[in-house]
Amino acid sequence: MFALIIISLGILSRVAVHSPNFTPVLSMAFLGGMYLKGRQAVLVPLALMIISDLIIGFYPLIYVTWGSIVLISLLGLWLKERKSLVTVFSGSVLSAVIFFIVTNFASWLTLYPHTLAGLRQCYILAVPFFRGTIASSVAYSLVFYAGFEWVIKRCQITVLARSV
């Protein structure tokens, strides 16, 4: 059920009108790694991307984007046992940085001269997009983390949870 909610909300966030690069997708991948069990931790965020890309349309560096999502999910999986506000904040910043470095490096390989000047130009031109990416990654991650933890704690104090 939780996996379907993540996929549905993630798809909706990608197809709905939004500020450039301001979506919860990186947060969903990172926190999916932290909260989902087993293979779902990686497969659910990847499914979100694949299904939404079927709707939005494919683009040349799609596999690099998907790979970035997998790396971010693995980061969340790695930090699963260390959940805290600091870990989520740091992980969300690192998620945005991973996405920025990986996708823009692939852009440099395909769209820019293969020189140091071309690499520098690629990353410099990407900085305005990074602002939305990092802001959304941090904001959504903190909100989702607080929400998940609140729900978990709330469920632990219910009569049903005590009787099990």
Chimera marker file (.cmm) of the C-alpha trace (Angstrom):
<marker_set name="trace">
<marker id="1" x="0.000" y="0.000" z="0.000" r="1" g="1" b="0" radius="0.5"/>
<marker id="2" x="2.761" y="2.416" z="1.007" r="1" g="1" b="0" radius="0.5"/>
<marker id="3" x="4.621" y="1.601" z="-2.219" r="1" g="1" b="0" radius="0.5"/>
<marker id="4" x="1.556" y="2.396" z="-4.328" r="1" g="1" b="0" radius="0.5"/>
<marker id="5" x="1.114" y="5.734" z="-2.543" r="1" g="1" b="0" radius="0.5"/>
<marker id="6" x="4.747" y="6.660" z="-3.260" r="1" g="1" b="0" radius="0.5"/>
<marker id="7" x="4.466" y="5.676" z="-6.924" r="1" g="1" b="0" radius="0.5"/>
<marker id="8" x="1.143" y="7.495" z="-7.396" r="1" g="1" b="0" radius="0.5"/>
<marker id="9" x="2.235" y="10.713" z="-5.682" r="1" g="1" b="0" radius="0.5"/>
<marker id="10" x="5.593" y="10.642" z="-7.460" r="1" g="1" b="0" radius="0.5"/>
<marker id="11" x="3.975" y="10.245" z="-10.867" r="1" g="1" b="0" radius="0.5"/>
<marker id="12" x="1.492" y="13.015" z="-10.099" r="1" g="1" b="0" radius="0.5"/>
<marker id="13" x="4.321" y="15.312" z="-8.987" r="1" g="1" b="0" radius="0.5"/>
<marker id="14" x="6.191" y="14.790" z="-12.244" r="1" g="1" b="0" radius="0.5"/>
<marker id="15" x="3.239" y="15.298" z="-14.594" r="1" g="1" b="0" radius="0.5"/>
<marker id="16" x="1.629" y="18.203" z="-12.721" r="1" g="1" b="0" radius="0.5"/>
<marker id="17" x="2.794" y="21.746" z="-13.385" r="1" g="1" b="0" radius="0.5"/>
<marker id="18" x="5.564" y="22.643" z="-10.946" r="1" g="1" b="0" radius="0.5"/>
<marker id="19" x="8.514" y="24.991" z="-10.533" r="1" g="1" b="0" radius="0.5"/>
<marker id="20" x="11.558" y="23.845" z="-12.515" r="1" g="1" b="0" radius="0.5"/>
<marker id="21" x="13.282" y="20.920" z="-10.772" r="1" g="1" b="0" radius="0.5"/>
<marker id="22" x="11.093" y="21.286" z="-7.679" r="1" g="1" b="0" radius="0.5"/>
<marker id="23" x="9.552" y="17.839" z="-7.228" r="1" g="1" b="0" radius="0.5"/>
<marker id="24" x="9.589" y="15.295" z="-4.393" r="1" g="1" b="0" radius="0.5"/>
<marker id="25" x="11.101" y="12.542" z="-6.556" r="1" g="1" b="0" radius="0.5"/>
<marker id="26" x="14.618" y="12.600" z="-5.058" r="1" g="1" b="0" radius="0.5"/>
<marker id="27" x="13.131" y="12.683" z="-1.555" r="1" g="1" b="0" radius="0.5"/>
<marker id="28" x="10.880" y="9.770" z="-2.377" r="1" g="1" b="0" radius="0.5"/>
<marker id="29" x="13.857" y="7.792" z="-3.666" r="1" g="1" b="0" radius="0.5"/>
<marker id="30" x="15.986" y="8.624" z="-0.626" r="1" g="1" b="0" radius="0.5"/>
<marker id="31" x="13.259" y="8.010" z="1.961" r="1" g="1" b="0" radius="0.5"/>
<marker id="32" x="11.993" y="5.013" z="0.013" r="1" g="1" b="0" radius="0.5"/>
<marker id="33" x="15.406" y="3.504" z="0.641" r="1" g="1" b="0" radius="0.5"/>
<marker id="34" x="15.088" y="4.305" z="4.334" r="1" g="1" b="0" radius="0.5"/>
<marker id="35" x="11.515" y="3.120" z="4.900" r="1" g="1" b="0" radius="0.5"/>
<marker id="36" x="10.650" y="0.453" z="2.332" r="1" g="1" b="0" radius="0.5"/>
<marker id="37" x="11.625" y="-3.157" z="2.887" r="1" g="1" b="0" radius="0.5"/>
<marker id="38" x="13.902" y="-5.326" z="0.781" r="1" g="1" b="0" radius="0.5"/>
<marker id="39" x="13.980" y="-4.821" z="-2.949" r="1" g="1" b="0" radius="0.5"/>
<marker id="40" x="11.062" y="-2.380" z="-2.748" r="1" g="1" b="0" radius="0.5"/>
<marker id="41" x="13.512" y="0.202" z="-1.397" r="1" g="1" b="0" radius="0.5"/>
<marker id="42" x="15.064" y="0.437" z="-4.867" r="1" g="1" b="0" radius="0.5"/>
<marker id="43" x="12.327" y="-0.878" z="-7.159" r="1" g="1" b="0" radius="0.5"/>
<marker id="44" x="9.528" y="1.466" z="-6.024" r="1" g="1" b="0" radius="0.5"/>
<marker id="45" x="11.405" y="4.734" z="-6.771" r="1" g="1" b="0" radius="0.5"/>
<marker id="46" x="12.636" y="3.237" z="-10.043" r="1" g="1" b="0" radius="0.5"/>
<marker id="47" x="9.074" y="2.210" z="-10.974" r="1" g="1" b="0" radius="0.5"/>
<marker id="48" x="7.926" y="5.759" z="-10.201" r="1" g="1" b="0" radius="0.5"/>
<marker id="49" x="10.439" y="7.087" z="-12.734" r="1" g="1" b="0" radius="0.5"/>
<marker id="50" x="9.743" y="4.478" z="-15.407" r="1" g="1" b="0" radius="0.5"/>
<marker id="51" x="5.959" y="4.870" z="-15.257" r="1" g="1" b="0" radius="0.5"/>
<marker id="52" x="6.088" y="8.668" z="-15.186" r="1" g="1" b="0" radius="0.5"/>
<marker id="53" x="8.583" y="8.691" z="-18.085" r="1" g="1" b="0" radius="0.5"/>
<marker id="54" x="6.145" y="6.557" z="-20.078" r="1" g="1" b="0" radius="0.5"/>
<marker id="55" x="3.628" y="9.397" z="-19.570" r="1" g="1" b="0" radius="0.5"/>
<marker id="56" x="6.015" y="12.338" z="-19.985" r="1" g="1" b="0" radius="0.5"/>
<marker id="57" x="8.081" y="10.801" z="-22.762" r="1" g="1" b="0" radius="0.5"/>
<marker id="58" x="11.561" y="9.431" z="-23.126" r="1" g="1" b="0" radius="0.5"/>
<marker id="59" x="14.688" y="11.551" z="-23.453" r="1" g="1" b="0" radius="0.5"/>
<marker id="60" x="18.292" y="10.772" z="-24.394" r="1" g="1" b="0" radius="0.5"/>
<marker id="61" x="19.767" y="10.459" z="-20.879" r="1" g="1" b="0" radius="0.5"/>
<marker id="62" x="16.861" y="8.570" z="-19.327" r="1" g="1" b="0" radius="0.5"/>
<marker id="63" x="18.993" y="5.651" z="-18.119" r="1" g="1" b="0" radius="0.5"/>
<marker id="64" x="21.383" y="8.034" z="-16.370" r="1" g="1" b="0" radius="0.5"/>
<marker id="65" x="18.457" y="9.641" z="-14.559" r="1" g="1" b="0" radius="0.5"/>
<marker id="66" x="17.132" y="6.228" z="-13.566" r="1" g="1" b="0" radius="0.5"/>
<marker id="67" x="20.601" y="5.212" z="-12.403" r="1" g="1" b="0" radius="0.5"/>
<marker id="68" x="20.799" y="8.335" z="-10.240" r="1" g="1" b="0" radius="0.5"/>
<marker id="69" x="17.482" y="7.407" z="-8.645" r="1" g="1" b="0" radius="0.5"/>
<marker id="70" x="18.814" y="3.924" z="-7.901" r="1" g="1" b="0" radius="0.5"/>
<marker id="71" x="21.988" y="5.402" z="-6.318" r="1" g="1" b="0" radius="0.5"/>
<marker id="72" x="19.885" y="7.735" z="-4.166" r="1" g="1" b="0" radius="0.5"/>
<marker id="73" x="17.654" y="4.842" z="-3.088" r="1" g="1" b="0" radius="0.5"/>
<marker id="74" x="20.763" y="2.849" z="-2.154" r="1" g="1" b="0" radius="0.5"/>
<marker id="75" x="21.968" y="5.817" z="-0.094" r="1" g="1" b="0" radius="0.5"/>
<marker id="76" x="18.678" y="5.727" z="1.820" r="1" g="1" b="0" radius="0.5"/>
<marker id="77" x="18.981" y="1.964" z="2.239" r="1" g="1" b="0" radius="0.5"/>
<marker id="78" x="22.516" y="2.386" z="3.583" r="1" g="1" b="0" radius="0.5"/>
<marker id="79" x="21.320" y="4.994" z="6.122" r="1" g="1" b="0" radius="0.5"/>
<marker id="80" x="18.206" y="3.004" z="7.078" r="1" g="1" b="0" radius="0.5"/>
<marker id="81" x="19.404" y="2.198" z="10.597" r="1" g="1" b="0" radius="0.5"/>
<marker id="82" x="20.592" y="5.764" z="11.272" r="1" g="1" b="0" radius="0.5"/>
<marker id="83" x="17.339" y="7.713" z="10.871" r="1" g="1" b="0" radius="0.5"/>
<marker id="84" x="17.486" y="11.156" z="12.462" r="1" g="1" b="0" radius="0.5"/>
<marker id="85" x="16.749" y="14.715" z="11.462" r="1" g="1" b="0" radius="0.5"/>
<marker id="86" x="20.457" y="15.331" z="10.813" r="1" g="1" b="0" radius="0.5"/>
<marker id="87" x="20.816" y="12.156" z="8.737" r="1" g="1" b="0" radius="0.5"/>
<marker id="88" x="17.751" y="13.000" z="6.655" r="1" g="1" b="0" radius="0.5"/>
<marker id="89" x="18.907" y="16.579" z="6.106" r="1" g="1" b="0" radius="0.5"/>
<marker id="90" x="22.435" y="15.468" z="5.145" r="1" g="1" b="0" radius="0.5"/>
<marker id="91" x="21.139" y="12.633" z="2.991" r="1" g="1" b="0" radius="0.5"/>
<marker id="92" x="18.745" y="14.912" z="1.143" r="1" g="1" b="0" radius="0.5"/>
<marker id="93" x="21.560" y="17.345" z="0.355" r="1" g="1" b="0" radius="0.5"/>
<marker id="94" x="23.766" y="14.458" z="-0.765" r="1" g="1" b="0" radius="0.5"/>
<marker id="95" x="20.901" y="13.090" z="-2.902" r="1" g="1" b="0" radius="0.5"/>
<marker id="96" x="20.662" y="16.393" z="-4.764" r="1" g="1" b="0" radius="0.5"/>
<marker id="97" x="24.443" y="16.511" z="-5.195" r="1" g="1" b="0" radius="0.5"/>
<marker id="98" x="24.544" y="12.927" z="-6.517" r="1" g="1" b="0" radius="0.5"/>
<marker id="99" x="21.794" y="13.705" z="-9.012" r="1" g="1" b="0" radius="0.5"/>
<marker id="100" x="23.512" y="16.949" z="-10.074" r="1" g="1" b="0" radius="0.5"/>
<marker id="101" x="26.951" y="15.385" z="-10.535" r="1" g="1" b="0" radius="0.5"/>
<marker id="102" x="25.808" y="12.207" z="-12.314" r="1" g="1" b="0" radius="0.5"/>
<marker id="103" x="23.257" y="13.722" z="-14.699" r="1" g="1" b="0" radius="0.5"/>
<marker id="104" x="25.369" y="16.714" z="-15.622" r="1" g="1" b="0" radius="0.5"/>
<marker id="105" x="28.449" y="14.586" z="-16.188" r="1" g="1" b="0" radius="0.5"/>
<marker id="106" x="26.384" y="12.513" z="-18.639" r="1" g="1" b="0" radius="0.5"/>
<marker id="107" x="25.184" y="15.746" z="-20.269" r="1" g="1" b="0" radius="0.5"/>
<marker id="108" x="28.806" y="16.839" z="-20.666" r="1" g="1" b="0" radius="0.5"/>
<marker id="109" x="29.659" y="13.517" z="-22.312" r="1" g="1" b="0" radius="0.5"/>
<marker id="110" x="26.864" y="13.898" z="-24.855" r="1" g="1" b="0" radius="0.5"/>
<marker id="111" x="26.342" y="17.628" z="-25.394" r="1" g="1" b="0" radius="0.5"/>
<marker id="112" x="29.563" y="19.528" z="-24.654" r="1" g="1" b="0" radius="0.5"/>
<marker id="113" x="33.148" y="19.534" z="-25.895" r="1" g="1" b="0" radius="0.5"/>
<marker id="114" x="35.160" y="16.898" z="-24.054" r="1" g="1" b="0" radius="0.5"/>
<marker id="115" x="37.484" y="19.436" z="-22.511" r="1" g="1" b="0" radius="0.5"/>
<marker id="116" x="37.903" y="20.854" z="-19.030" r="1" g="1" b="0" radius="0.5"/>
<marker id="117" x="36.316" y="24.075" z="-20.305" r="1" g="1" b="0" radius="0.5"/>
<marker id="118" x="33.341" y="22.082" z="-21.626" r="1" g="1" b="0" radius="0.5"/>
<marker id="119" x="32.936" y="20.304" z="-18.286" r="1" g="1" b="0" radius="0.5"/>
<marker id="120" x="33.100" y="23.589" z="-16.400" r="1" g="1" b="0" radius="0.5"/>
<marker id="121" x="30.570" y="25.172" z="-18.745" r="1" g="1" b="0" radius="0.5"/>
<marker id="122" x="28.207" y="22.213" z="-18.328" r="1" g="1" b="0" radius="0.5"/>
<marker id="123" x="28.202" y="22.442" z="-14.536" r="1" g="1" b="0" radius="0.5"/>
<marker id="124" x="28.024" y="26.242" z="-14.461" r="1" g="1" b="0" radius="0.5"/>
<marker id="125" x="24.997" y="26.257" z="-16.768" r="1" g="1" b="0" radius="0.5"/>
<marker id="126" x="23.318" y="23.651" z="-14.548" r="1" g="1" b="0" radius="0.5"/>
<marker id="127" x="23.611" y="25.657" z="-11.308" r="1" g="1" b="0" radius="0.5"/>
<marker id="128" x="20.256" y="27.483" z="-11.714" r="1" g="1" b="0" radius="0.5"/>
<marker id="129" x="18.508" y="24.105" z="-11.997" r="1" g="1" b="0" radius="0.5"/>
<marker id="130" x="20.394" y="22.801" z="-8.956" r="1" g="1" b="0" radius="0.5"/>
<marker id="131" x="18.799" y="25.436" z="-6.744" r="1" g="1" b="0" radius="0.5"/>
<marker id="132" x="15.340" y="23.933" z="-7.241" r="1" g="1" b="0" radius="0.5"/>
<marker id="133" x="16.693" y="20.407" z="-6.943" r="1" g="1" b="0" radius="0.5"/>
<marker id="134" x="18.412" y="20.958" z="-3.609" r="1" g="1" b="0" radius="0.5"/>
<marker id="135" x="15.602" y="23.087" z="-2.177" r="1" g="1" b="0" radius="0.5"/>
<marker id="136" x="12.957" y="20.502" z="-3.052" r="1" g="1" b="0" radius="0.5"/>
<marker id="137" x="15.095" y="17.586" z="-1.906" r="1" g="1" b="0" radius="0.5"/>
<marker id="138" x="15.667" y="19.115" z="1.526" r="1" g="1" b="0" radius="0.5"/>
<marker id="139" x="12.148" y="20.494" z="1.985" r="1" g="1" b="0" radius="0.5"/>
<marker id="140" x="10.291" y="17.368" z="0.897" r="1" g="1" b="0" radius="0.5"/>
<marker id="141" x="12.662" y="15.039" z="2.745" r="1" g="1" b="0" radius="0.5"/>
<marker id="142" x="12.208" y="16.869" z="6.046" r="1" g="1" b="0" radius="0.5"/>
<marker id="143" x="8.423" y="17.078" z="5.650" r="1" g="1" b="0" radius="0.5"/>
<marker id="144" x="8.086" y="13.426" z="4.603" r="1" g="1" b="0" radius="0.5"/>
<marker id="145" x="10.436" y="12.258" z="7.364" r="1" g="1" b="0" radius="0.5"/>
<marker id="146" x="8.462" y="14.157" z="10.002" r="1" g="1" b="0" radius="0.5"/>
<marker id="147" x="5.221" y="12.767" z="8.573" r="1" g="1" b="0" radius="0.5"/>
<marker id="148" x="6.474" y="9.167" z="8.412" r="1" g="1" b="0" radius="0.5"/>
<marker id="149" x="7.818" y="9.304" z="11.953" r="1" g="1" b="0" radius="0.5"/>
<marker id="150" x="4.608" y="10.875" z="13.253" r="1" g="1" b="0" radius="0.5"/>
<marker id="151" x="2.511" y="8.137" z="11.621" r="1" g="1" b="0" radius="0.5"/>
<marker id="152" x="4.833" y="5.406" z="12.938" r="1" g="1" b="0" radius="0.5"/>
<marker id="153" x="4.689" y="6.775" z="16.479" r="1" g="1" b="0" radius="0.5"/>
<marker id="154" x="0.930" y="7.315" z="16.233" r="1" g="1" b="0" radius="0.5"/>
<marker id="155" x="0.387" y="3.726" z="15.095" r="1" g="1" b="0" radius="0.5"/>
<marker id="156" x="2.500" y="2.402" z="17.979" r="1" g="1" b="0" radius="0.5"/>
<marker id="157" x="0.190" y="3.945" z="20.570" r="1" g="1" b="0" radius="0.5"/>
<marker id="158" x="-3.084" y="2.670" z="19.161" r="1" g="1" b="0" radius="0.5"/>
<marker id="159" x="-5.099" y="-0.015" z="20.904" r="1" g="1" b="0" radius="0.5"/>
<marker id="160" x="-4.642" y="-2.328" z="17.924" r="1" g="1" b="0" radius="0.5"/>
<marker id="161" x="-0.845" y="-2.035" z="18.059" r="1" g="1" b="0" radius="0.5"/>
<marker id="162" x="-0.781" y="-2.778" z="21.818" r="1" g="1" b="0" radius="0.5"/>
<marker id="163" x="-2.896" y="-5.911" z="21.422" r="1" g="1" b="0" radius="0.5"/>
<marker id="164" x="-0.613" y="-7.511" z="18.832" r="1" g="1" b="0" radius="0.5"/>
<link id1="1" id2="2" r="1" g="1" b="0" radius="0.2"/>
<link id1="2" id2="3" r="1" g="1" b="0" radius="0.2"/>
<link id1="3" id2="4" r="1" g="1" b="0" radius="0.2"/>
<link id1="4" id2="5" r="1" g="1" b="0" radius="0.2"/>
<link id1="5" id2="6" r="1" g="1" b="0" radius="0.2"/>
<link id1="6" id2="7" r="1" g="1" b="0" radius="0.2"/>
<link id1="7" id2="8" r="1" g="1" b="0" radius="0.2"/>
<link id1="8" id2="9" r="1" g="1" b="0" radius="0.2"/>
<link id1="9" id2="10" r="1" g="1" b="0" radius="0.2"/>
<link id1="10" id2="11" r="1" g="1" b="0" radius="0.2"/>
<link id1="11" id2="12" r="1" g="1" b="0" radius="0.2"/>
<link id1="12" id2="13" r="1" g="1" b="0" radius="0.2"/>
<link id1="13" id2="14" r="1" g="1" b="0" radius="0.2"/>
<link id1="14" id2="15" r="1" g="1" b="0" radius="0.2"/>
<link id1="15" id2="16" r="1" g="1" b="0" radius="0.2"/>
<link id1="16" id2="17" r="1" g="1" b="0" radius="0.2"/>
<link id1="17" id2="18" r="1" g="1" b="0" radius="0.2"/>
<link id1="18" id2="19" r="1" g="1" b="0" radius="0.2"/>
<link id1="19" id2="20" r="1" g="1" b="0" radius="0.2"/>
<link id1="20" id2="21" r="1" g="1" b="0" radius="0.2"/>
<link id1="21" id2="22" r="1" g="1" b="0" radius="0.2"/>
<link id1="22" id2="23" r="1" g="1" b="0" radius="0.2"/>
<link id1="23" id2="24" r="1" g="1" b="0" radius="0.2"/>
<link id1="24" id2="25" r="1" g="1" b="0" radius="0.2"/>
<link id1="25" id2="26" r="1" g="1" b="0" radius="0.2"/>
<link id1="26" id2="27" r="1" g="1" b="0" radius="0.2"/>
<link id1="27" id2="28" r="1" g="1" b="0" radius="0.2"/>
<link id1="28" id2="29" r="1" g="1" b="0" radius="0.2"/>
<link id1="29" id2="30" r="1" g="1" b="0" radius="0.2"/>
<link id1="30" id2="31" r="1" g="1" b="0" radius="0.2"/>
<link id1="31" id2="32" r="1" g="1" b="0" radius="0.2"/>
<link id1="32" id2="33" r="1" g="1" b="0" radius="0.2"/>
<link id1="33" id2="34" r="1" g="1" b="0" radius="0.2"/>
<link id1="34" id2="35" r="1" g="1" b="0" radius="0.2"/>
<link id1="35" id2="36" r="1" g="1" b="0" radius="0.2"/>
<link id1="36" id2="37" r="1" g="1" b="0" radius="0.2"/>
<link id1="37" id2="38" r="1" g="1" b="0" radius="0.2"/>
<link id1="38" id2="39" r="1" g="1" b="0" radius="0.2"/>
<link id1="39" id2="40" r="1" g="1" b="0" radius="0.2"/>
<link id1="40" id2="41" r="1" g="1" b="0" radius="0.2"/>
<link id1="41" id2="42" r="1" g="1" b="0" radius="0.2"/>
<link id1="42" id2="43" r="1" g="1" b="0" radius="0.2"/>
<link id1="43" id2="44" r="1" g="1" b="0" radius="0.2"/>
<link id1="44" id2="45" r="1" g="1" b="0" radius="0.2"/>
<link id1="45" id2="46" r="1" g="1" b="0" radius="0.2"/>
<link id1="46" id2="47" r="1" g="1" b="0" radius="0.2"/>
<link id1="47" id2="48" r="1" g="1" b="0" radius="0.2"/>
<link id1="48" id2="49" r="1" g="1" b="0" radius="0.2"/>
<link id1="49" id2="50" r="1" g="1" b="0" radius="0.2"/>
<link id1="50" id2="51" r="1" g="1" b="0" radius="0.2"/>
<link id1="51" id2="52" r="1" g="1" b="0" radius="0.2"/>
<link id1="52" id2="53" r="1" g="1" b="0" radius="0.2"/>
<link id1="53" id2="54" r="1" g="1" b="0" radius="0.2"/>
<link id1="54" id2="55" r="1" g="1" b="0" radius="0.2"/>
<link id1="55" id2="56" r="1" g="1" b="0" radius="0.2"/>
<link id1="56" id2="57" r="1" g="1" b="0" radius="0.2"/>
<link id1="57" id2="58" r="1" g="1" b="0" radius="0.2"/>
<link id1="58" id2="59" r="1" g="1" b="0" radius="0.2"/>
<link id1="59" id2="60" r="1" g="1" b="0" radius="0.2"/>
<link id1="60" id2="61" r="1" g="1" b="0" radius="0.2"/>
<link id1="61" id2="62" r="1" g="1" b="0" radius="0.2"/>
<link id1="62" id2="63" r="1" g="1" b="0" radius="0.2"/>
<link id1="63" id2="64" r="1" g="1" b="0" radius="0.2"/>
<link id1="64" id2="65" r="1" g="1" b="0" radius="0.2"/>
<link id1="65" id2="66" r="1" g="1" b="0" radius="0.2"/>
<link id1="66" id2="67" r="1" g="1" b="0" radius="0.2"/>
<link id1="67" id2="68" r="1" g="1" b="0" radius="0.2"/>
<link id1="68" id2="69" r="1" g="1" b="0" radius="0.2"/>
<link id1="69" id2="70" r="1" g="1" b="0" radius="0.2"/>
<link id1="70" id2="71" r="1" g="1" b="0" radius="0.2"/>
<link id1="71" id2="72" r="1" g="1" b="0" radius="0.2"/>
<link id1="72" id2="73" r="1" g="1" b="0" radius="0.2"/>
<link id1="73" id2="74" r="1" g="1" b="0" radius="0.2"/>
<link id1="74" id2="75" r="1" g="1" b="0" radius="0.2"/>
<link id1="75" id2="76" r="1" g="1" b="0" radius="0.2"/>
<link id1="76" id2="77" r="1" g="1" b="0" radius="0.2"/>
<link id1="77" id2="78" r="1" g="1" b="0" radius="0.2"/>
<link id1="78" id2="79" r="1" g="1" b="0" radius="0.2"/>
<link id1="79" id2="80" r="1" g="1" b="0" radius="0.2"/>
<link id1="80" id2="81" r="1" g="1" b="0" radius="0.2"/>
<link id1="81" id2="82" r="1" g="1" b="0" radius="0.2"/>
<link id1="82" id2="83" r="1" g="1" b="0" radius="0.2"/>
<link id1="83" id2="84" r="1" g="1" b="0" radius="0.2"/>
<link id1="84" id2="85" r="1" g="1" b="0" radius="0.2"/>
<link id1="85" id2="86" r="1" g="1" b="0" radius="0.2"/>
<link id1="86" id2="87" r="1" g="1" b="0" radius="0.2"/>
<link id1="87" id2="88" r="1" g="1" b="0" radius="0.2"/>
<link id1="88" id2="89" r="1" g="1" b="0" radius="0.2"/>
<link id1="89" id2="90" r="1" g="1" b="0" radius="0.2"/>
<link id1="90" id2="91" r="1" g="1" b="0" radius="0.2"/>
<link id1="91" id2="92" r="1" g="1" b="0" radius="0.2"/>
<link id1="92" id2="93" r="1" g="1" b="0" radius="0.2"/>
<link id1="93" id2="94" r="1" g="1" b="0" radius="0.2"/>
<link id1="94" id2="95" r="1" g="1" b="0" radius="0.2"/>
<link id1="95" id2="96" r="1" g="1" b="0" radius="0.2"/>
<link id1="96" id2="97" r="1" g="1" b="0" radius="0.2"/>
<link id1="97" id2="98" r="1" g="1" b="0" radius="0.2"/>
<link id1="98" id2="99" r="1" g="1" b="0" radius="0.2"/>
<link id1="99" id2="100" r="1" g="1" b="0" radius="0.2"/>
<link id1="100" id2="101" r="1" g="1" b="0" radius="0.2"/>
<link id1="101" id2="102" r="1" g="1" b="0" radius="0.2"/>
<link id1="102" id2="103" r="1" g="1" b="0" radius="0.2"/>
<link id1="103" id2="104" r="1" g="1" b="0" radius="0.2"/>
<link id1="104" id2="105" r="1" g="1" b="0" radius="0.2"/>
<link id1="105" id2="106" r="1" g="1" b="0" radius="0.2"/>
<link id1="106" id2="107" r="1" g="1" b="0" radius="0.2"/>
<link id1="107" id2="108" r="1" g="1" b="0" radius="0.2"/>
<link id1="108" id2="109" r="1" g="1" b="0" radius="0.2"/>
<link id1="109" id2="110" r="1" g="1" b="0" radius="0.2"/>
<link id1="110" id2="111" r="1" g="1" b="0" radius="0.2"/>
<link id1="111" id2="112" r="1" g="1" b="0" radius="0.2"/>
<link id1="112" id2="113" r="1" g="1" b="0" radius="0.2"/>
<link id1="113" id2="114" r="1" g="1" b="0" radius="0.2"/>
<link id1="114" id2="115" r="1" g="1" b="0" radius="0.2"/>
<link id1="115" id2="116" r="1" g="1" b="0" radius="0.2"/>
<link id1="116" id2="117" r="1" g="1" b="0" radius="0.2"/>
<link id1="117" id2="118" r="1" g="1" b="0" radius="0.2"/>
<link id1="118" id2="119" r="1" g="1" b="0" radius="0.2"/>
<link id1="119" id2="120" r="1" g="1" b="0" radius="0.2"/>
<link id1="120" id2="121" r="1" g="1" b="0" radius="0.2"/>
<link id1="121" id2="122" r="1" g="1" b="0" radius="0.2"/>
<link id1="122" id2="123" r="1" g="1" b="0" radius="0.2"/>
<link id1="123" id2="124" r="1" g="1" b="0" radius="0.2"/>
<link id1="124" id2="125" r="1" g="1" b="0" radius="0.2"/>
<link id1="125" id2="126" r="1" g="1" b="0" radius="0.2"/>
<link id1="126" id2="127" r="1" g="1" b="0" radius="0.2"/>
<link id1="127" id2="128" r="1" g="1" b="0" radius="0.2"/>
<link id1="128" id2="129" r="1" g="1" b="0" radius="0.2"/>
<link id1="129" id2="130" r="1" g="1" b="0" radius="0.2"/>
<link id1="130" id2="131" r="1" g="1" b="0" radius="0.2"/>
<link id1="131" id2="132" r="1" g="1" b="0" radius="0.2"/>
<link id1="132" id2="133" r="1" g="1" b="0" radius="0.2"/>
<link id1="133" id2="134" r="1" g="1" b="0" radius="0.2"/>
<link id1="134" id2="135" r="1" g="1" b="0" radius="0.2"/>
<link id1="135" id2="136" r="1" g="1" b="0" radius="0.2"/>
<link id1="136" id2="137" r="1" g="1" b="0" radius="0.2"/>
<link id1="137" id2="138" r="1" g="1" b="0" radius="0.2"/>
<link id1="138" id2="139" r="1" g="1" b="0" radius="0.2"/>
<link id1="139" id2="140" r="1" g="1" b="0" radius="0.2"/>
<link id1="140" id2="141" r="1" g="1" b="0" radius="0.2"/>
<link id1="141" id2="142" r="1" g="1" b="0" radius="0.2"/>
<link id1="142" id2="143" r="1" g="1" b="0" radius="0.2"/>
<link id1="143" id2="144" r="1" g="1" b="0" radius="0.2"/>
<link id1="144" id2="145" r="1" g="1" b="0" radius="0.2"/>
<link id1="145" id2="146" r="1" g="1" b="0" radius="0.2"/>
<link id1="146" id2="147" r="1" g="1" b="0" radius="0.2"/>
<link id1="147" id2="148" r="1" g="1" b="0" radius="0.2"/>
<link id1="148" id2="149" r="1" g="1" b="0" radius="0.2"/>
<link id1="149" id2="150" r="1" g="1" b="0" radius="0.2"/>
<link id1="150" id2="151" r="1" g="1" b="0" radius="0.2"/>
<link id1="151" id2="152" r="1" g="1" b="0" radius="0.2"/>
<link id1="152" id2="153" r="1" g="1" b="0" radius="0.2"/>
<link id1="153" id2="154" r="1" g="1" b="0" radius="0.2"/>
<link id1="154" id2="155" r="1" g="1" b="0" radius="0.2"/>
<link id1="155" id2="156" r="1" g="1" b="0" radius="0.2"/>
<link id1="156" id2="157" r="1" g="1" b="0" radius="0.2"/>
<link id1="157" id2="158" r="1" g="1" b="0" radius="0.2"/>
<link id1="158" id2="159" r="1" g="1" b="0" radius="0.2"/>
<link id1="159" id2="160" r="1" g="1" b="0" radius="0.2"/>
<link id1="160" id2="161" r="1" g="1" b="0" radius="0.2"/>
<link id1="161" id2="162" r="1" g="1" b="0" radius="0.2"/>
<link id1="162" id2="163" r="1" g="1" b="0" radius="0.2"/>
<link id1="163" id2="164" r="1" g="1" b="0" radius="0.2"/>
</marker_set>
